[in-house]
Amino acid sequence: MSNTTLRPQDMLPLTPAVFHILLALADGEKHGYGIMQEVTRLTDGAIQMGPGTLYGTIKRMIDTRLIEESDERPDPAMDDERRRYYRLTSFGEKVAEAEAARMAVLLRAARSKRLMGGAT
């Protein structure tokens, strides 16, 4: 699927797995295991993404150009050469921003309905 005619809003809503991976990569490229660790950290352990979910989702995200495999490698002495590193594309970053904005609207609505603390 090409994103040449898609706007970031056309990709919404994202599945939780896709959004978690985008969040994990928002501050820089990571290898698969690093993505799994970051998802666990960001969710305080509530989400532990398994390799099947991770790599199936990564494949689809590469196909839709949300992320790409990085050609850059860390120091070979500090890394396993079999690891693949992934990073956000500019389109992926825009999609993540659009999803975060969409979720912010939902959170404001939930607060206004007193489903969460702190009405705004």
C-alpha positions in Angstrom: 0.0 0.0 0.0 1.4 3.4 -0.9 0.9 6.4 1.3 1.4 8.9 -1.5 -2.3 9.8 -1.5 -3.0 9.1 2.1 -3.2 11.8 4.7 -2.2 10.8 8.3 -5.8 11.0 9.3 -6.7 8.4 6.7 -4.7 5.8 8.8 -6.7 6.4 12.0 -7.6 4.9 14.3 -4.5 2.8 14.7 -4.4 -0.6 16.3 -2.9 -0.6 19.8 0.1 -2.6 18.6 0.9 0.0 15.8 0.6 2.9 18.1 2.8 1.3 20.8 5.5 0.6 18.2 5.3 4.2 16.8 5.6 5.5 20.4 8.5 3.2 21.1 10.3 4.6 18.0 9.4 8.2 18.6 12.7 9.0 20.3 15.0 7.0 18.0 15.6 3.8 16.2 15.5 0.5 18.0 15.8 -3.2 17.2 12.9 -5.6 17.8 13.8 -6.6 21.3 14.4 -2.9 22.2 10.9 -2.1 20.9 9.4 -4.8 23.0 11.2 -3.5 26.1 10.2 0.1 25.4 6.5 -0.9 25.0 6.7 -2.7 28.4 8.3 0.3 30.0 5.9 2.9 28.5 2.9 0.9 29.7 4.3 0.1 33.2 4.3 -3.6 32.3 0.6 -3.6 31.3 1.5 -4.5 27.7 4.1 -7.1 26.9 4.3 -7.5 23.2 5.3 -10.9 21.9 7.6 -11.5 18.9 4.7 -12.8 16.7 2.7 -9.6 17.2 5.8 -7.4 17.0 7.2 -8.7 13.8 3.9 -9.2 12.0 3.0 -5.6 12.9 6.4 -4.3 11.8 6.1 -6.0 8.4 2.7 -4.3 7.9 4.1 -1.0 9.1 7.0 -1.2 6.6 4.5 -2.0 3.8 2.5 1.2 4.7 5.7 3.2 5.1 5.1 4.1 8.7 8.5 2.8 9.6 11.6 1.7 7.7 14.5 -0.5 8.4 17.6 1.5 9.2 20.9 1.0 7.3 22.8 2.5 10.1 24.3 0.2 12.7 25.8 0.8 16.1 29.4 -0.1 16.8 29.7 -3.8 15.7 31.6 -4.6 18.9 28.5 -3.6 20.9 25.8 -5.2 18.7 24.7 -8.4 17.1 25.0 -8.1 13.3 21.8 -10.1 12.9 19.7 -7.4 14.6 17.5 -5.2 12.4 16.9 -1.7 13.5 13.8 0.3 12.7 12.9 4.0 12.7 9.9 6.2 12.0 9.4 7.7 8.6 8.3 11.3 8.4 4.8 9.9 7.4 4.9 7.6 10.4 5.7 10.5 12.7 2.8 12.5 11.3 0.4 9.5 11.8 1.6 9.1 15.4 1.0 12.8 16.0 -2.5 12.6 14.5 -3.3 9.5 16.6 -2.1 11.2 19.8 -4.3 14.2 19.0 -7.3 12.0 18.3 -6.7 10.2 21.7 -6.4 13.5 23.5 -9.9 14.5 22.3 -11.2 11.2 23.6 -9.5 11.7 27.0 -11.0 15.2 27.3 -14.4 13.7 26.6 -13.9 10.9 29.2 -12.9 13.6 31.7 -15.9 15.7 30.9 -18.1 12.6 31.5 -16.3 12.1 34.8 -14.9 8.7 33.7 -11.4 10.0 34.6 -10.1 12.3 37.2 -9.7 16.0 36.5 -12.5 17.4 34.4 -11.2 19.9 31.8 
